[in-house]
């Protein structure tokens, strides 16, 4: 189970919300919380990147948050030797990590509260052989306490993307702290 506030799984304040282009404005608010705070889409992405930087495993494997918008996330993992298995392709746990973290960012930014991964399922479609993984996740539905999200994980080789895994998960809001 993955845990932490949105975006992603690290400690912090309410999750940002907003557009995906730099000129758009995003708002930051918790459900039933204080009034929204306006931030640019660039600031929103930087906030998400700061959360990622607080996750030791994400730092260990050099994960990078490429894009972040409410209910959407794009995360990359370089396929360095340290994340490969004995046959030379990405270890399944690293592919799962990319899907899980992207799902949680998508769900956390949709719910705008601290979240955990309640469950997720992944289907591996082909070995991930290439230079990097890109996980693209989106919230399909967000209610008051959970979001259902899906994610496609691609492997990039010589500039071409190939779908290597698909995942779906339920991202749950953490109970409010007293």
Sine and cosine of phi, psi and omega as CSV:
sin_phi,cos_phi,sin_psi,cos_psi,sin_omega,cos_omega
0.00,0.00,0.73,-0.68,0.07,-1.00
-1.00,-0.09,0.51,-0.86,-0.03,-1.00
-0.59,-0.81,0.31,-0.95,0.10,-1.00
0.75,-0.66,0.13,-0.99,-0.02,-1.00
-0.97,0.25,0.21,-0.98,0.06,-1.00
-1.00,0.00,0.43,-0.90,-0.14,0.99
-0.95,0.32,0.57,-0.82,0.02,-1.00
0.98,0.21,-0.57,-0.82,-0.14,-0.99
-0.78,-0.63,0.45,0.89,-0.06,-1.00
-0.95,-0.33,0.22,-0.98,0.01,-1.00
-0.94,0.34,0.51,-0.86,0.06,-1.00
0.34,-0.94,-0.16,-0.99,-0.04,-1.00
-0.99,0.13,-0.29,-0.96,-0.03,-1.00
-0.89,0.45,0.46,-0.89,-0.03,-1.00
-0.97,0.25,0.57,-0.82,0.08,-1.00
-0.96,0.28,0.29,-0.96,0.02,-1.00
-0.59,-0.81,0.57,-0.83,0.06,-1.00
0.36,-0.93,-0.15,-0.99,-0.08,-1.00
-0.98,0.21,0.15,-0.99,-0.07,-1.00
-0.98,-0.21,-0.05,1.00,0.02,-1.00
-0.96,-0.28,0.53,-0.84,-0.11,-0.99
-0.85,0.52,-0.52,0.86,-0.05,-1.00
-0.99,0.12,-0.22,0.97,0.03,-1.00
-0.97,0.22,0.29,-0.96,0.01,-1.00
-0.94,-0.35,0.64,-0.77,0.04,-1.00
-0.92,-0.39,0.44,-0.90,0.09,-1.00
-0.91,-0.42,0.53,-0.85,0.01,-1.00
-0.90,-0.45,0.87,-0.49,0.04,-1.00
-0.36,-0.93,0.47,-0.88,0.12,-0.99
-0.99,-0.14,0.53,-0.85,0.07,-1.00
-0.86,0.52,0.71,-0.71,-0.03,-1.00
0.85,0.53,0.42,0.91,-0.04,-1.00
-0.95,-0.30,-0.36,-0.93,-0.03,-1.00
-0.92,0.39,0.21,-0.98,0.02,-1.00
-0.86,0.51,0.43,-0.90,-0.02,-1.00
-0.90,0.44,0.49,-0.87,0.11,-0.99
-0.93,-0.37,0.77,-0.64,-0.04,-1.00
-0.99,0.15,0.76,-0.65,0.08,-1.00
-0.67,-0.74,0.45,-0.89,0.04,-1.00
-0.96,0.27,0.31,-0.95,0.05,-1.00
-0.88,0.48,-0.56,0.83,0.04,-1.00
-0.90,0.43,-0.68,0.73,0.04,-1.00
-0.91,0.42,-0.64,0.77,0.03,-1.00
-0.85,0.53,-0.73,0.68,0.03,-1.00
-0.89,0.46,-0.69,0.72,0.01,-1.00
-0.88,0.48,-0.60,0.80,0.05,-1.00
-0.89,0.46,-0.69,0.72,0.04,-1.00
-0.90,0.44,-0.62,0.78,0.03,-1.00
-0.92,0.40,-0.56,0.83,0.06,-1.00
-0.91,0.41,-0.63,0.78,0.06,-1.00
-0.89,0.45,-0.71,0.70,0.00,-1.00
-0.87,0.50,-0.63,0.77,-0.01,-1.00
-0.91,0.41,-0.30,0.95,0.03,-1.00
-1.00,0.02,-0.04,1.00,-0.01,-1.00
-0.99,-0.16,0.96,-0.28,-0.08,-1.00
-0.81,0.59,-0.66,0.75,-0.01,-1.00
-0.92,0.40,-0.64,0.77,0.03,-1.00
-0.87,0.49,-0.65,0.76,0.04,-1.00
-0.92,0.40,-0.68,0.73,-0.02,-1.00
-0.83,0.56,-0.66,0.75,-0.05,-1.00
-0.99,-0.14,0.17,0.99,0.07,-1.00
0.89,0.46,0.59,0.81,0.04,-1.00
-0.90,0.43,0.50,-0.87,-0.02,-1.00
-0.68,-0.74,0.76,-0.65,0.08,-1.00
-1.00,0.07,0.91,-0.41,-0.08,-1.00
-1.00,-0.02,-0.58,0.81,-0.04,-1.00
-0.48,-0.88,0.55,-0.83,0.01,-1.00
-0.47,-0.88,0.77,-0.63,0.07,-1.00
-0.54,-0.84,0.29,-0.96,0.00,-1.00
-0.81,0.59,0.86,-0.50,0.03,-1.00
0.98,0.21,0.14,0.99,-0.03,-1.00
-0.62,-0.79,0.55,-0.83,-0.01,-1.00
-0.47,-0.88,0.55,-0.84,0.15,-0.99
-0.73,-0.69,0.86,-0.51,-0.08,-1.00
-0.81,-0.59,0.65,-0.76,-0.01,-1.00
-0.85,-0.52,0.53,-0.85,0.09,-1.00
-0.73,-0.68,0.87,-0.49,0.07,-1.00
-0.92,0.38,0.62,-0.78,-0.02,-1.00
-1.00,-0.04,0.94,0.35,0.09,-1.00
-0.98,0.22,0.28,-0.96,-0.03,-1.00
-0.81,0.58,-0.56,0.83,-0.06,-1.00
-0.91,0.41,-0.25,0.97,0.01,-1.00
-0.92,-0.39,0.16,0.99,0.02,-1.00
-1.00,-0.07,0.40,-0.92,0.12,-0.99
-0.99,-0.15,-0.07,-1.00,-0.17,-0.99
-0.90,0.45,-0.31,0.95,0.00,-1.00
-1.00,-0.09,0.03,1.00,0.09,-1.00
1.00,-0.04,0.08,1.00,0.09,-1.00
-0.91,-0.41,0.18,-0.98,-0.08,-1.00
-0.83,0.56,0.71,-0.71,0.08,-1.00
-0.89,0.46,0.64,-0.77,0.00,-1.00
-0.84,0.54,-0.54,0.84,0.04,-1.00
-0.91,0.41,-0.53,0.85,0.03,-1.00
-0.96,0.27,-0.63,0.78,0.08,-1.00
-0.89,0.46,-0.69,0.73,0.05,-1.00
-0.89,0.45,-0.67,0.74,0.05,-1.00
-0.81,0.58,-0.76,0.65,-0.05,-1.00
-0.86,0.50,-0.70,0.71,0.02,-1.00
-0.91,0.42,-0.75,0.67,-0.04,-1.00
-0.87,0.49,-0.74,0.67,-0.04,-1.00
-0.92,0.39,-0.65,0.76,0.04,-1.00
-0.91,0.42,-0.67,0.74,0.06,-1.00
-0.85,0.52,-0.68,0.74,-0.05,-1.00
-0.94,0.35,-0.64,0.77,0.09,-1.00
-0.88,0.48,-0.72,0.69,-0.01,-1.00
-0.88,0.47,-0.73,0.68,0.00,-1.00
-0.92,0.39,-0.66,0.75,0.00,-1.00
-0.90,0.43,-0.64,0.76,0.01,-1.00
-0.97,0.26,-0.42,0.91,0.09,-1.00
-0.96,0.27,-0.66,0.75,-0.03,-1.00
-0.99,0.15,-0.47,0.88,0.01,-1.00
0.90,0.44,0.56,0.83,0.06,-1.00
-0.58,-0.81,0.25,-0.97,0.10,-0.99
-0.86,0.51,0.64,-0.77,-0.12,-0.99
-0.67,-0.74,0.25,-0.97,0.17,-0.98
-0.71,-0.71,0.39,-0.92,0.16,-0.99
-0.98,0.20,0.87,-0.49,0.03,-1.00
-0.99,0.15,-0.66,0.75,0.06,-1.00
-0.25,-0.97,0.42,-0.91,0.19,-0.98
-0.40,-0.92,0.40,-0.92,-0.01,-1.00
-0.81,-0.59,0.61,-0.79,0.03,-1.00
-0.74,-0.67,0.64,-0.77,0.12,-0.99
-0.90,-0.43,0.86,-0.51,0.07,-1.00
-1.00,0.08,0.82,-0.57,-0.08,-1.00
-0.99,-0.16,-0.54,0.84,0.01,-1.00
-0.32,-0.95,0.39,-0.92,0.07,-1.00
-0.87,0.49,0.64,-0.77,0.00,-1.00
-1.00,0.01,1.00,-0.06,0.02,-1.00
-0.92,-0.40,0.87,-0.49,-0.01,-1.00
0.25,-0.97,-0.39,-0.92,-0.06,-1.00
-1.00,-0.04,-0.53,0.85,-0.01,-1.00
-0.32,-0.95,0.32,-0.95,0.11,-0.99
-0.98,-0.18,0.57,-0.82,0.17,-0.99
-0.77,-0.63,0.85,-0.52,0.04,-1.00
-0.96,-0.28,0.83,-0.55,0.03,-1.00
-0.89,-0.45,0.89,-0.45,-0.06,-1.00
-0.85,-0.52,0.45,-0.89,0.08,-1.00
-0.56,-0.83,0.53,-0.85,0.09,-1.00
-0.98,0.18,0.81,-0.59,0.03,-1.00
-1.00,0.07,-0.60,0.80,0.02,-1.00
-0.47,-0.88,0.72,-0.69,0.08,-1.00
-0.81,-0.59,0.84,-0.54,0.06,-1.00
-0.97,-0.22,-0.45,-0.89,0.00,-1.00
-0.97,0.22,-0.56,0.83,-0.13,-0.99
-0.82,-0.57,-0.11,0.99,0.01,-1.00
-0.45,-0.90,0.39,-0.92,0.07,-1.00
-0.77,-0.64,0.67,-0.74,0.12,-0.99
-0.99,-0.16,0.80,-0.59,-0.10,-0.99
-0.78,-0.63,0.40,-0.92,0.10,-1.00
-0.76,-0.64,0.38,-0.92,-0.07,-1.00
-0.55,-0.83,0.68,-0.74,0.16,-0.99
-0.94,-0.34,0.73,-0.68,0.03,-1.00
-0.92,-0.38,0.82,-0.58,-0.02,-1.00
-0.92,-0.38,0.51,-0.86,0.19,-0.98
-0.96,-0.29,0.69,-0.72,0.00,-1.00
-0.96,-0.27,0.83,-0.56,0.05,-1.00
-0.70,-0.71,0.82,-0.57,-0.02,-1.00
0.78,0.62,0.63,0.78,0.05,-1.00
0.99,0.13,-0.12,0.99,-0.01,-1.00
-0.98,-0.22,0.66,-0.75,0.04,-1.00
-0.99,-0.10,0.67,-0.74,0.13,-0.99
-0.77,-0.64,0.72,-0.69,0.03,-1.00
-0.92,0.39,0.82,-0.57,-0.01,-1.00
-0.88,-0.47,-0.28,0.96,0.03,-1.00
-0.33,-0.94,0.47,-0.88,0.13,-0.99
-0.78,-0.62,0.57,-0.82,-0.04,-1.00
-0.62,-0.79,0.41,-0.91,0.11,-0.99
-0.64,-0.77,0.61,-0.79,-0.01,-1.00
-0.47,-0.88,0.26,-0.96,0.09,-1.00
-0.94,-0.35,0.83,-0.56,0.00,-1.00
-0.95,-0.32,0.84,-0.55,-0.11,-0.99
-0.94,-0.34,0.62,-0.79,0.07,-1.00
-0.94,0.35,0.67,-0.74,0.10,-1.00
-0.97,0.26,0.52,-0.85,0.06,-1.00
-0.89,0.46,0.53,-0.85,0.04,-1.00
-0.91,0.41,0.62,-0.79,0.04,-1.00
-0.98,0.20,0.64,-0.77,0.02,-1.00
-0.99,0.16,0.00,0.00,0.00,0.00
